[in-house]
Amino acid sequence: MDRNAARSELASFVKDGIGRDIAAVRQPSPNPTVPVEEQINRLKTLKRQMYGRSG
């Protein structure tokens, strides 16, 4: 593939693909790891209590 073809495909993607969904691209996504982190923190707190190291 030559450079001109690659540039035109990239320009087409930016113009049509990202340009159409710019609101979704700029909007921050919700953090999907929050429930996992909460579960890990609960488990660590429980383990600290079992070993008598909770403040």
HUSULQUI-V275322 format. One record per run of one state. SS is the DSSP state (H for helix, E for strand, L for the rest). FROM is the first residue (numbers start at 1). LEN is the number of residues. If there is no record, write none. Layout:
# HUSULQUI-V275322
SS,FROM,LEN ; SS,FROM,LEN
This chain:
# HUSULQUI-V275322
L,1,2 ; H,3,18 ; L,21,1 ; H,22,5 ; L,27,7 ; H,34,17 ; L,51,5
